[in-house]
Amino acid sequence: MRIDIWSDIVCPFCYVGKRNLELALAEFEHRDEVEVVWHSFELDPSATEYPAGSLPELIADKYQMPLEQAIASQESLAERAREVGLDFNWRQARYGNTFDAHRVIQYAAEQGLASAAQEAFKLAYFTQGRSVQDHESILDIASEIGLDTAEVEAVLKSDRYAEHVRADEQLARQLGINGVPFFLIESKWAVSGAQPAEALVQALRQVWEQTHQVELLNPLAGASEAGPSCDMNGNCS
């Protein structure tokens, strides 16, 4: 079973959604047969690092809301994160552009480390107060999950994997995805937003049953030969 996920590094619900999926997979009976494929998504492609003001001030300005409301929203998000064992230190968060980090995650995916990279960059932003735009910071984060520093540096100094990021975002537009996290199971069933782990488990089981109906009718696992059957021409053997 394949799960495609569109996610941004600085999206709090993406971090919560990632953890909820991990909790759901821990309960899912067929988790060893699940492939997770990560896709790039930029919530704010025009973002710059070290913008004037704190994160709540940026949010208040962007959404035209009172500062107190923006602070309350961050506190609420932090509480949601704590419920699934995550620390959202929004006072330390260093907001920035995520395009280059997404390029490095695309490189990490080719090394089989996409999920590790997603976790590392989200942890860096939400918990550790580290930059996800500064190249030196990106290099440090990438090296911590075992990526080759020289290769990551080469990626950052070029435009490698830029087309991968843009292709992911183009596909998102074609699918009508305008918010993340977004989960697409078996290219057909969609789950939008940071759904609770229980809801994700239910979705996974429902999709599994619908896509494995033939297998469910087969004899006990391990049978090497097909049993007696009749074909459409009336031949039975």
C-alpha positions in Angstrom: 0.0 0.0 0.0 1.4 3.4 -1.0 0.8 6.6 0.9 1.7 9.9 -0.8 2.1 12.9 1.5 2.4 16.5 0.7 3.9 18.5 3.5 5.9 21.6 4.4 8.6 21.8 7.0 7.3 24.9 8.8 3.7 23.6 8.9 2.7 22.6 12.5 -0.1 20.4 11.4 2.2 18.6 9.1 4.4 17.7 12.1 1.4 16.6 14.1 0.1 14.7 11.0 3.4 12.9 10.6 3.3 11.8 14.2 -0.3 10.7 13.9 0.5 8.6 10.9 3.4 7.0 12.7 1.0 6.2 15.6 -1.5 4.8 13.2 1.0 2.6 11.4 2.1 1.2 14.7 -1.4 -0.2 15.1 -1.9 -1.1 11.4 -1.6 -4.9 10.9 0.0 -4.5 7.5 2.4 -1.7 8.3 5.3 -3.7 6.8 3.7 -3.5 3.4 3.2 0.3 3.5 5.3 2.6 1.4 5.3 6.3 2.4 6.3 8.8 -0.3 6.9 12.4 0.6 6.2 15.3 -1.6 7.3 18.9 -1.4 4.8 21.7 -0.6 5.6 25.4 0.2 3.0 27.2 2.2 4.9 30.5 1.7 7.2 30.4 -1.3 8.0 34.1 -0.8 9.2 33.7 2.7 12.5 35.2 3.8 14.7 34.4 6.8 14.9 36.6 9.8 11.8 38.7 8.9 11.0 41.6 11.1 9.0 40.6 14.2 8.3 37.4 16.0 6.4 34.5 14.6 3.1 35.6 16.2 3.6 39.1 14.8 4.2 37.7 11.3 1.0 35.6 11.6 -1.0 38.6 12.9 0.2 40.7 10.0 -0.4 38.0 7.4 -3.9 37.1 8.5 -4.9 40.5 9.7 -5.7 39.4 13.3 -4.9 40.9 16.7 -1.5 39.9 18.1 -3.1 38.3 21.2 -5.1 36.0 18.9 -2.0 35.0 17.0 -0.2 34.2 20.2 -3.2 32.2 21.4 -3.2 30.3 18.1 0.5 29.3 18.6 -0.2 28.2 22.2 -3.1 26.1 20.9 -0.8 24.5 18.3 1.8 23.8 20.9 -0.8 22.0 23.0 -1.9 19.9 20.1 1.7 19.0 19.5 2.2 18.0 23.2 -0.8 15.7 22.9 1.2 13.5 20.5 4.6 13.9 22.2 6.0 16.8 20.2 7.5 20.1 21.5 6.6 23.2 19.5 8.8 26.0 20.8 7.2 28.7 18.8 9.0 31.5 20.6 12.3 30.2 19.3 11.1 29.3 15.8 13.2 30.8 13.0 10.8 31.2 10.2 12.2 31.1 6.7 12.0 29.9 3.1 11.9 26.1 2.8 12.7 25.6 -0.9 16.4 24.6 -0.4 15.5 22.3 2.5 12.9 20.6 0.2 15.6 20.2 -2.4 17.8 18.4 0.2 14.9 16.2 1.2 14.5 15.2 -2.4 18.1 14.2 -2.4 17.6 12.4 0.9 14.7 10.5 -0.7 17.1 9.0 -3.3 19.2 7.8 -0.4 16.2 6.1 1.3 16.2 8.8 4.0 13.1 10.9 3.1 11.2 10.2 6.4 14.4 10.7 8.4 14.9 14.1 6.6 11.3 15.1 7.2 11.6 14.4 10.9 15.0 16.1 11.2 14.0 19.4 9.5 10.7 19.6 11.4 12.4 18.9 14.7 15.0 21.5 13.9 12.3 24.1 13.2 9.7 23.3 15.7 11.7 22.1 18.7 15.3 23.2 18.4 14.9 26.8 17.1 17.3 26.1 14.2 17.2 27.7 10.7 15.8 25.7 7.9 16.9 28.2 5.3 20.5 29.0 6.2 22.8 26.7 4.2 25.2 26.0 7.1 22.2 25.0 9.3 20.8 22.8 6.5 24.2 21.1 6.1 24.4 20.4 9.8 20.8 18.9 9.9 21.5 16.8 6.8 24.8 15.4 8.2 23.0 14.4 11.4 20.9 11.8 9.5 23.9 10.5 7.6 23.7 12.4 4.3 27.0 13.0 2.6 28.0 16.6 3.5 29.9 17.2 0.2 26.9 16.0 -1.8 24.5 18.2 0.2 26.7 21.2 -0.3 26.8 20.5 -4.0 23.0 20.4 -4.1 22.8 23.7 -2.2 25.3 25.4 -4.5 23.3 24.4 -7.6 19.7 24.1 -8.7 19.7 20.3 -8.4 16.3 18.9 -7.4 14.6 22.2 -7.9 12.6 20.5 -10.7 11.5 17.8 -8.3 10.2 20.3 -5.8 8.3 22.2 -8.5 6.9 19.0 -10.0 5.5 18.0 -6.6 3.9 21.4 -6.2 2.5 21.3 -9.8 1.0 17.8 -9.1 -0.6 19.2 -5.9 -2.2 22.0 -7.9 -3.5 19.5 -10.5 -5.0 17.4 -7.7 -6.6 20.5 -6.1 -4.4 20.3 -3.0 -4.4 23.8 -1.4 -3.6 22.8 2.2 -1.2 20.4 4.0 -0.8 17.8 5.3 -2.5 15.9 2.5 -2.4 12.1 2.4 -3.3 10.2 -0.8 -3.6 6.5 -0.3 -3.2 4.2 -3.3 -3.5 7.2 -5.6 -7.3 7.2 -5.0 -8.3 7.8 -1.4 -7.6 11.2 0.1 -7.2 12.2 3.8 -6.8 15.9 4.3 -5.3 17.6 7.4 -3.8 16.2 10.6 -6.4 13.6 11.3 -6.2 11.7 14.6 -4.3 8.5 14.6 -7.5 6.5 15.2 -9.1 8.0 12.0 -6.0 7.2 10.0 -5.9 3.6 11.2 -9.6 3.3 10.1 -8.8 4.8 6.7 -5.8 2.4 6.2 -7.9 -0.6 7.1 -10.7 0.4 4.8 -8.4 0.9 1.9 -6.6 -2.3 2.6 -9.9 -4.3 2.6 -11.0 -2.6 -0.7 -7.7 -3.2 -2.5 -7.0 -6.7 -1.2 -10.4 -8.3 -1.6 -9.0 -11.1 -3.8 -6.3 -11.8 -1.3 -8.9 -12.0 1.5 -10.7 -14.8 -0.4 -7.5 -16.9 -1.0 -6.7 -19.9 1.1 -4.3 -19.7 4.0 -1.2 -17.7 3.3 1.7 -19.9 2.2 -0.2 -22.1 -0.2 2.0 -22.5 -3.3 -0.6 -23.7 -5.8 -4.1 -22.6 -6.7 -7.0 -24.7 -5.6 -9.7 -26.3 -7.8 -11.7 -23.8 -9.9 -14.0 -23.3 -12.9 -13.4 -20.9 -15.7 -15.9 -18.9 -17.7 -16.1 -21.7 -20.3 -17.3 -24.2 -17.8 -14.0 -26.0 -17.6 -13.4 -27.2 -14.0 -10.1 -28.5 -12.8 
